[in-house]
Amino acid sequence: MSRRTATPRAATSASLTPRQLWGRARGALLLIAVALIGGLVLATVRSGDHGGRLDPRSADPHGSRAVAELLKAHGVSVDVFDTLADATAATSADTTLLVTTPDLLTPEQQSTLYGAMSRSAGRTVLLGAGAASLDTLAPGIATDLSAAVATRAPGPACTLPAATRAGTADLGGERYRTGTAPTADACYPADGLPTLVRLPGPGTGTADTVLVGSPELLYNKRLAQQGNASLALQLLGSRPHLAWYLPSLSDLPPDPEASDDPGSAFLDLIPSGWLWGALQLALAAVLAAVWRARRLGPLVPERLPVAIRASEATEGRARLYRRTDARDRAATVLRTATRDRIAPLLGLPAKDAHSPDLLLSALSARIPTTTAAVHRTLLFGPAPADDAALVRLADQLDALEREVRTS
C-alpha cells in the first residue's frame, strides 16, 4: 500500500515573504523609532538640570541654581513656590520672600501679597518691579526709563551695608524715583536714578522691601562677576529661610465667568510635554502615510505562481459567460476583437476600428461582393438570441477575417 506524501501548499501572489514585510514596514518603524527617541531625549533634557528663567533648580545660564547652592552652603534653606497662596503662607519674621516677576501678578494678587508683606516682619525682595506693580507693592516709588544692565562702578553710592560690602555689581533695568520715600536707601544709580532701593517697613517692625531693577545678578552666568554673589547673598540670606516665588500665568485666579468645560478641564490636567509628544507622533504618522501612499502610475507586472495557457484562460472565460447566459457580452468581445484585427488590414488606424462608417466603407471597398448591410449586421448587429446563433456569429466573423486577409 503506497503512502501519499503531503506536498507543501504553494504560495499565492497575495502572500508576502518576511523580507517583503520588512521592506514595507521598515520605513514606518524607522519614523516611529526616531519620534520615540526624540521624545525621550527631549524629556531627558527637560527633566535634568534645565529649567525656567530664575529657577533655583536650573543650571542653565539664565537659571539661579548657583545662588541657591551658595545660600544653602551658608545655612539658608531655600523653598520654591509656584503659587501665591503657598508663598504668602511661608512668610514669617525669619523668612525672606523673593518674588521674581511681580508685574505678572493681577491687581488682586498684588493686594494679597502686599497684605502678607505688611503683616510679616521678614524681608521682601522684588525683582524687576515696574509700573504695573509698584503702586501696590511699593507705594511712593515710581519708575523711569529703564537702563542697560552694566557694572555700576565705583560703588553703590549709598549707605546700605549689604551694598557697601558688595561694592561694584551688575545692575540696571528699572530705574526708580524715591521722591515721596525720603527714608529709602537708593543705591547703584544709572544716569542719576537708583536701580536698587531698600524701603524700611511700616511702623517699628524690622520688615523691609528691596527693589532690584534687574534680576541678572542672580543668573548663573553673572553670579561670579563683580560683587554679584556678595550682594545676592546679603540681600537673600539675611534670614535663615528663603521663600522663592516664581509667578506664572498658570497661577492666575480662575475666571468666575468662564464656563465649566469638561474637555478643557481634562486637557489642563495633561502635562504640556505629553501634548507635544502626541503632536510629534501624529506628525510622524502623517509623514509615514504620505511616504507610503500609493501613487497613480503604470501597472506593475506581478509574477504569477503558476503558468496558465491562453487556451485554458479562454475556455474558463467562455464557461463563465455560458453559466450567466452572457451572450451579449460574448458577442461584443468577439466583434471587438475582429474589428481590432481587420482594421490594420484595411489600412485604418486603431482609433477608427470601431467607427461603423469608416470601417464599413473600407470593408466594402475591399470586398465589393458583399453588401454593407451584411457587414453592419455582422460587426455591429444585435446580440444573438441563443447559443446556436452565437456559434454562427463566431463562424461568420472568422470567415470574414479570412476573406479580408486573402483578398
Buried (B, 14 or more C-beta within 10 A) or exposed (E): EEEEEEEEEEEEEEEEEEEEEEEEEEEBEEBBEEBBEEBEEBBEEEEEEBBBBBBBBBBBEBBBBBBBBBBBEEEBEBBBBEBBEBBBEBBBEEBBBBBBBBBBBBEEBBEBBBEBBBEBBBBBBBBBBBEBBBEBBBEBBBBBEBBEBEBBEEBBEBEBEBBEEBBBBBBBBBBBBBEEBEEBBBBBBBEEBBBBBBBBBEEEBBBBBBBBBBBBBBBBEBBEBBBBBBBBBBBBBBBEBBBBBBBEEEBBEEEEEEEEEEEEEEEEEEEEEEEEBEEBBEEBBEBBEEEEEEEEEEEEEEEEEEEEEEEEEEEEEEEEBEEEEBBEBBBEBBBEEBBEBBBEBBEBEEEBBBBEEBBBBBBBEBBEEBEEEBBBEBBEBEBBEEEEBBEEBBEBBEEBBEBBEEE
